[in-house]
């Protein structure tokens, strides 16, 4: 696979902000000025504890937020076109054809009373206006074969598939209209270790074979280290740290990133004691005045509790650009990435 940093920019997200509103209550600030870039053939891992905004970010990109969700600012530039400016009808045409999503929990995402093949064919009929039955069947069989499912099983129902096969079927459905970007929202959750490895190998192969750009949401830091080129660490709805995967794992600058890594088992040092992060992520409708991680951070000092830190660019990055939202980062200029039309270049492994 070619270096993704030499590939064309596909997705450029700038200052994306999302609130959840409820009658009689203050808004919950689920996302605040989140920015990142994605290039053809790149896999970007998005990590953080539950409640940090990962799924909200993915649903925002597809404009599939629940009724209480409001995109209150930012841009989602797909090949130079801001998706937030599109009408709902125009955005519906972009889904599956430009960007597709692999939802968490394939059994719940698939319709239990329709065959798997008919569900894959539906996306092709809707977005590519193909109605010829033999052409549709051939395309469905090609997709199933691509993800490692025997094409003869297209007439079976989701309950007749194993968990790993259902996840593969969801990937086939996401690929049905040849999108440029695949959003994978924890695609290996609830699968056993062997099936997880097969799904990850499949995504990596499809990335190479089709030039897919992938947004990979996960809690598993081991998976991120194995398959991702860059990492976006989120906490409390903001970007805590953003860099290539080697930098994140070997030279993390934000205490939250360091704490996540310390809580992950190291197979090379099995005797090392795992650590836990005390407390919980902040309530999004009652955020702290300063750094959102400060109440749980053992390095916090007075300034951390008084004002939110900006996104700093690490002064001497190991590989390319490395940003972190922490006052402890060495003195350097405040990162202008979130406001710049030219995205930060991410260096892959």
C-alpha positions as CSV (number, residue, x, y, z in Angstrom):
1,X,0.0,0.0,0.0
2,X,1.3,3.5,-0.9
3,X,2.0,6.0,1.8
4,X,-1.4,7.6,2.5
5,X,0.2,11.0,3.0
6,X,0.9,11.0,-0.7
7,X,-2.7,10.2,-1.6
8,X,-5.4,12.8,-2.3
9,X,-7.4,14.3,0.5
10,X,-10.9,12.8,0.7
11,X,-12.4,14.1,4.0
12,X,-11.5,17.3,5.7
13,X,-13.4,18.0,8.9
14,X,-13.0,21.4,10.4
15,X,-14.3,22.7,13.8
16,X,-17.2,20.3,13.9
17,X,-19.4,21.0,16.9
18,X,-22.6,19.1,18.0
19,X,-25.1,19.8,20.8
20,X,-27.8,17.6,22.2
21,X,-30.8,19.7,23.2
22,X,-33.7,18.8,25.5
23,X,-36.6,21.0,26.6
24,X,-35.9,22.8,29.8
25,X,-32.3,21.7,30.1
26,X,-29.0,23.2,29.1
27,X,-27.5,21.8,25.9
28,X,-25.1,18.9,26.1
29,X,-21.9,19.8,24.2
30,X,-21.2,16.4,22.6
31,X,-18.5,17.7,20.2
32,X,-16.5,20.9,20.3
33,X,-14.4,22.0,17.4
34,X,-13.3,18.6,16.3
35,X,-11.0,18.6,13.3
36,X,-9.1,15.9,11.3
37,X,-8.3,14.9,7.8
38,X,-8.5,11.6,5.9
39,X,-6.7,10.6,2.7
40,X,-7.3,7.8,0.2
41,X,-6.1,4.4,1.6
42,X,-5.7,5.7,5.1
43,X,-7.1,4.1,8.3
44,X,-7.7,6.6,11.1
45,X,-8.3,5.2,14.5
46,X,-10.7,7.1,16.8
47,X,-10.3,6.1,20.5
48,X,-11.5,7.2,23.9
49,X,-13.8,6.0,26.7
50,X,-17.5,5.6,26.2
51,X,-19.2,8.9,26.3
52,X,-16.3,10.8,24.7
53,X,-18.1,11.6,21.5
54,X,-16.8,8.9,19.1
55,X,-20.2,7.6,17.8
56,X,-21.7,11.1,17.8
57,X,-18.8,12.2,15.5
58,X,-19.5,9.3,13.1
59,X,-23.2,10.0,13.0
60,X,-22.5,13.7,12.4
61,X,-20.4,12.9,9.3
62,X,-23.3,10.9,7.9
63,X,-25.9,13.4,9.2
64,X,-27.7,10.6,11.0
65,X,-27.9,12.2,14.5
66,X,-30.9,11.4,16.6
67,X,-33.7,13.9,16.9
68,X,-32.1,15.8,19.8
69,X,-28.7,16.2,18.0
70,X,-27.8,19.5,16.4
71,X,-24.7,20.3,14.3
72,X,-24.0,23.8,15.5
73,X,-20.8,24.6,13.7
74,X,-18.0,23.4,11.4
75,X,-17.5,21.9,8.0
76,X,-17.4,18.4,6.7
77,X,-15.6,18.7,3.4
78,X,-15.9,15.6,1.2
79,X,-13.7,16.0,-1.9
80,X,-14.1,19.7,-1.5
81,X,-17.9,19.8,-1.0
82,X,-19.2,20.7,2.4
83,X,-21.8,18.0,3.3
84,X,-23.4,20.3,5.9
85,X,-24.5,22.6,3.1
86,X,-26.5,19.9,1.3
87,X,-30.2,19.4,1.5
88,X,-31.5,16.3,3.1
89,X,-32.4,14.9,-0.3
90,X,-28.9,15.6,-1.6
91,X,-27.3,14.1,1.5
92,X,-29.4,10.9,1.2
93,X,-27.8,10.5,-2.3
94,X,-24.3,10.8,-0.7
95,X,-24.9,8.1,1.9
96,X,-23.6,4.6,0.8
97,X,-22.4,6.1,-2.5
98,X,-19.8,8.5,-1.1
99,X,-19.6,7.4,2.6
100,X,-21.0,4.2,4.1
101,X,-21.1,3.0,7.7
102,X,-20.6,-0.4,9.3
103,X,-22.8,-0.2,12.4
104,X,-21.9,-1.7,15.7
105,X,-23.9,-4.9,16.3
106,X,-24.6,-6.5,12.9
107,X,-27.5,-8.6,14.1
108,X,-29.4,-5.4,15.2
109,X,-28.5,-3.5,12.0
110,X,-29.7,-6.2,9.6
111,X,-33.4,-6.8,9.0
112,X,-34.2,-10.2,10.4
113,X,-37.1,-10.9,8.0
114,X,-35.3,-10.2,4.8
115,X,-32.5,-12.2,3.2
116,X,-29.0,-10.8,3.4
117,X,-28.8,-10.6,-0.4
118,X,-31.9,-8.6,-0.7
119,X,-30.6,-6.1,1.8
120,X,-27.4,-5.6,-0.1
121,X,-29.3,-5.3,-3.4
122,X,-31.5,-2.6,-1.9
123,X,-28.6,-0.1,-1.6
124,X,-27.6,-0.8,-5.2
125,X,-31.1,-0.3,-6.5
126,X,-31.6,2.9,-4.6
127,X,-28.3,4.6,-5.3
128,X,-27.2,3.2,-8.7
129,X,-30.7,2.7,-10.3
130,X,-30.0,-0.9,-11.2
131,X,-33.2,-2.9,-11.4
132,X,-32.2,-5.9,-13.6
133,X,-32.5,-8.9,-11.4
134,X,-29.7,-10.9,-12.9
135,X,-27.3,-7.9,-12.8
136,X,-28.3,-7.3,-9.1
137,X,-27.8,-10.9,-8.2
138,X,-24.4,-11.0,-9.9
139,X,-23.3,-7.8,-8.1
140,X,-24.5,-9.2,-4.7
141,X,-22.6,-12.4,-5.2
142,X,-19.5,-10.5,-6.2
143,X,-19.7,-8.5,-2.9
144,X,-20.3,-11.6,-0.8
145,X,-17.3,-13.3,-2.4
146,X,-15.2,-10.2,-1.9
147,X,-15.8,-10.4,1.9
148,X,-15.3,-14.2,2.1
149,X,-18.9,-15.4,2.1
150,X,-20.0,-18.2,-0.2
151,X,-22.3,-16.4,-2.8
152,X,-24.8,-19.3,-2.6
153,X,-25.8,-18.0,0.9
154,X,-27.2,-14.7,-0.4
155,X,-30.8,-16.1,0.0
156,X,-30.3,-16.9,3.7
157,X,-31.5,-14.8,6.6
158,X,-29.3,-13.0,9.2
159,X,-30.0,-15.6,11.9
160,X,-28.6,-18.3,9.6
161,X,-25.2,-16.5,9.6
162,X,-22.6,-16.7,12.4
163,X,-21.6,-13.4,14.1
164,X,-18.5,-13.1,12.0
165,X,-20.5,-13.7,8.8
166,X,-23.1,-11.1,9.7
167,X,-20.3,-8.6,10.2
168,X,-18.8,-9.5,6.9
169,X,-22.3,-9.1,5.3
170,X,-22.5,-5.6,6.8
171,X,-19.1,-4.8,5.2
172,X,-20.4,-6.1,1.9
173,X,-23.4,-3.9,2.2
174,X,-21.2,-0.9,3.0
175,X,-19.2,-1.6,-0.2
176,X,-22.3,-2.1,-2.4
177,X,-22.0,1.4,-4.0
178,X,-18.2,1.7,-4.1
179,X,-17.9,4.5,-1.5
180,X,-14.6,6.4,-1.0
181,X,-14.9,6.3,2.8
182,X,-16.0,3.6,5.2
183,X,-16.9,4.4,8.8
184,X,-16.5,1.3,11.0
185,X,-18.1,1.9,14.4
186,X,-16.6,-0.8,16.6
187,X,-17.0,-3.5,14.0
188,X,-15.4,-6.3,16.1
189,X,-17.4,-5.7,19.3
190,X,-18.8,-9.0,20.8
191,X,-16.8,-11.2,18.4
192,X,-14.4,-13.8,19.6
193,X,-10.7,-13.2,19.1
194,X,-10.3,-15.4,16.0
195,X,-13.2,-13.8,14.2
196,X,-12.0,-10.3,15.2
197,X,-8.6,-11.1,13.6
198,X,-10.4,-12.2,10.4
199,X,-12.5,-9.0,10.2
200,X,-9.4,-6.8,10.8
201,X,-7.5,-8.7,8.1
202,X,-10.5,-8.2,5.7
203,X,-10.6,-4.5,6.3
204,X,-6.9,-4.1,5.8
205,X,-7.1,-6.1,2.6
206,X,-10.0,-4.1,1.3
207,X,-8.1,-0.9,2.1
208,X,-5.2,-2.1,0.0
209,X,-7.3,-3.7,-2.8
210,X,-9.9,-0.9,-3.2
211,X,-8.0,2.2,-1.9
212,X,-10.6,2.7,0.8
213,X,-10.3,5.4,3.4
214,X,-11.5,4.1,6.8
215,X,-12.5,5.8,10.0
216,X,-12.1,3.0,12.6
217,X,-13.9,3.6,16.0
218,X,-12.7,1.2,18.7
219,X,-11.9,0.8,22.4
220,X,-9.2,-1.7,21.6
221,X,-5.8,-0.1,21.5
222,X,-4.2,-3.3,20.3
223,X,-6.3,-3.2,17.2
224,X,-5.4,0.5,16.6
225,X,-1.7,-0.4,16.8
226,X,-2.1,-3.2,14.3
227,X,-4.2,-1.6,11.6
228,X,-4.3,2.2,11.8
229,X,-2.0,4.8,10.3
230,X,-3.0,7.7,12.5
231,X,-4.9,8.1,15.8
232,X,-7.4,10.7,17.0
233,X,-7.8,10.5,20.8
234,X,-11.1,12.0,22.0
235,X,-12.1,13.0,25.5
236,X,-15.3,14.8,26.6
237,X,-16.2,15.8,23.1
238,X,-12.8,17.4,22.2
239,X,-9.6,16.2,20.5
240,X,-7.1,15.4,23.2
241,X,-4.3,14.3,20.9
242,X,-3.8,13.7,17.2
243,X,-0.7,12.1,15.5
244,X,0.5,9.1,13.5
245,X,0.1,5.8,15.3
246,X,3.8,5.4,16.1
247,X,4.0,8.8,17.8
248,X,0.8,8.2,19.8
249,X,2.1,4.8,21.1
250,X,5.7,5.8,21.7
251,X,5.7,9.5,22.4
252,X,2.2,10.4,23.8
253,X,2.0,14.0,25.2
254,X,-1.5,14.2,26.7
255,X,-2.0,12.6,30.2
256,X,-5.2,11.1,29.0
257,X,-3.5,9.3,26.1
258,X,-0.8,8.1,28.5
259,X,-3.4,6.8,31.0
260,X,-5.2,4.9,28.2
261,X,-1.9,3.2,27.2
262,X,-1.0,2.5,30.8
263,X,-4.4,0.7,31.3
264,X,-3.6,-1.6,28.3
265,X,-1.8,-4.9,29.0
266,X,1.8,-5.2,27.7
267,X,2.5,-8.7,26.5
268,X,6.2,-8.0,26.6
269,X,6.0,-7.2,30.3
270,X,3.2,-9.4,31.7
271,X,4.2,-8.6,35.3
272,X,3.6,-4.9,35.0
273,X,0.6,-3.8,37.0
274,X,-2.3,-2.3,35.0
275,X,-3.5,1.1,36.1
276,X,-7.0,2.5,36.0
277,X,-8.1,6.1,35.3
278,X,-10.0,7.3,38.4
279,X,-13.5,8.8,38.0
280,X,-15.6,9.1,34.9
281,X,-15.7,11.3,31.8
282,X,-17.6,14.6,32.4
283,X,-21.3,15.1,31.9
284,X,-21.7,16.9,28.6
285,X,-24.3,19.3,30.1
286,X,-22.0,20.1,33.1
287,X,-18.5,20.4,31.7
288,X,-15.7,21.7,34.0
289,X,-14.5,25.3,33.5
290,X,-11.0,24.3,32.5
291,X,-9.5,21.3,30.9
292,X,-12.1,18.5,30.6
293,X,-9.7,15.9,31.8
294,X,-8.4,18.0,34.7
295,X,-10.7,16.5,37.5
296,X,-9.1,13.1,36.7
297,X,-5.6,14.1,35.9
298,X,-2.8,13.6,38.4
299,X,-0.7,16.3,36.6
300,X,-3.3,19.0,36.8
301,X,-2.4,22.4,38.3
302,X,-4.3,25.6,38.9
303,X,-4.4,26.8,35.3
304,X,-5.9,23.5,34.2
305,X,-9.0,24.2,36.3
306,X,-9.4,27.8,35.1
307,X,-9.5,27.8,31.3
308,X,-9.7,25.1,28.6
309,X,-6.3,24.6,27.0
310,X,-5.9,25.2,23.2
311,X,-4.7,22.6,20.8
312,X,-0.9,22.9,20.8
313,X,1.5,21.6,18.2
314,X,4.3,19.6,19.8
315,X,7.5,21.6,19.3
316,X,9.7,18.7,18.2
317,X,7.4,16.0,16.7
318,X,8.9,12.7,15.9
319,X,7.0,12.1,12.7
320,X,5.3,15.1,11.0
321,X,2.7,17.0,12.9
322,X,1.6,16.1,16.4
323,X,-1.0,18.1,18.3
324,X,-2.2,17.8,21.9
325,X,-4.7,19.8,24.0
326,X,-2.6,20.2,27.2
327,X,-0.8,22.9,29.0
328,X,2.0,20.5,29.8
329,X,3.1,20.3,26.2
330,X,6.3,22.1,25.7
331,X,6.0,25.8,24.8
332,X,5.1,26.2,21.2
333,X,2.7,27.9,18.9
334,X,-1.0,27.2,19.3
335,X,-2.0,24.8,16.5
336,X,-3.8,26.6,13.6
337,X,-4.9,23.3,12.1
338,X,-8.5,23.6,13.3
339,X,-8.9,26.9,11.4
340,X,-6.8,26.2,8.4
341,X,-8.1,25.2,5.0
342,X,-4.9,23.1,4.6
343,X,-5.2,20.0,6.8
344,X,-2.3,18.7,8.8
345,X,-0.4,16.0,6.9
346,X,-0.5,12.7,8.7
347,X,2.5,10.4,8.3
348,X,1.8,6.7,8.3
349,X,3.9,3.8,9.4
